[in-house]
């Protein structure tokens, strides 16, 4: 039986939390949306609904963990 190179597994937890765009950027959800929302303004909550593009340094690690 021939030996083959080790294939890294996809990080399933991360796969559920991020999305890779067509241009290869990593999109993620905003934090601070879990609880204690009544004390925050409607404007702030609207802004938190939007997803963000991950910083390039972090995105590099994420793409590596996803095996893309």
C-alpha positions as CSV (number, residue, x, y, z in Angstrom):
1,X,0.0,0.0,0.0
2,X,1.4,3.3,-1.0
3,X,1.8,6.1,1.6
4,X,0.0,9.3,0.8
5,X,0.5,12.7,2.3
6,X,-1.6,13.6,5.3
7,X,-4.7,15.5,4.5
8,X,-5.8,18.1,7.1
9,X,-9.3,17.8,8.3
10,X,-11.7,20.7,7.9
11,X,-12.4,22.5,11.2
12,X,-16.2,21.9,11.4
13,X,-16.9,24.4,14.1
14,X,-15.3,27.2,12.1
15,X,-16.9,26.0,8.9
16,X,-20.3,26.8,10.5
17,X,-19.3,30.3,11.6
18,X,-17.6,31.8,8.5
19,X,-18.2,31.9,4.8
20,X,-15.5,32.4,2.1
21,X,-16.6,34.9,-0.5
22,X,-16.0,34.6,-4.3
23,X,-12.9,36.7,-4.0
24,X,-11.5,34.7,-1.2
25,X,-12.3,37.0,1.7
26,X,-13.7,35.6,5.0
27,X,-17.1,36.8,6.2
28,X,-18.0,36.5,9.8
29,X,-20.9,37.4,12.2
30,X,-20.6,40.3,14.6
31,X,-20.1,39.6,18.3
32,X,-22.1,41.2,21.2
33,X,-25.5,39.8,19.9
34,X,-26.1,37.0,22.5
35,X,-27.8,38.6,25.5
36,X,-28.4,41.9,27.4
37,X,-29.7,43.5,24.2
38,X,-32.4,45.6,25.9
39,X,-29.8,48.1,27.1
40,X,-28.4,48.8,23.6
41,X,-29.9,51.2,21.2
42,X,-31.8,50.1,18.1
43,X,-29.1,51.7,15.9
44,X,-26.4,49.7,17.6
45,X,-28.4,46.5,17.2
46,X,-29.0,47.2,13.5
47,X,-25.3,47.7,13.0
48,X,-24.5,44.4,14.8
49,X,-26.8,42.5,12.5
50,X,-24.5,43.0,9.6
51,X,-21.6,40.6,8.9
52,X,-18.0,41.8,8.6
53,X,-15.0,40.9,6.6
54,X,-12.3,39.3,8.7
55,X,-8.9,41.0,9.1
56,X,-6.3,39.6,6.6
57,X,-4.1,38.1,9.3
58,X,-6.9,36.2,10.9
59,X,-8.4,35.3,7.6
60,X,-5.2,33.5,6.6
61,X,-5.4,31.3,9.7
62,X,-9.1,30.6,9.1
63,X,-8.5,29.6,5.4
64,X,-5.7,27.2,6.6
65,X,-8.0,25.6,9.2
66,X,-10.8,25.1,6.6
67,X,-8.4,23.5,4.2
68,X,-9.4,25.8,1.4
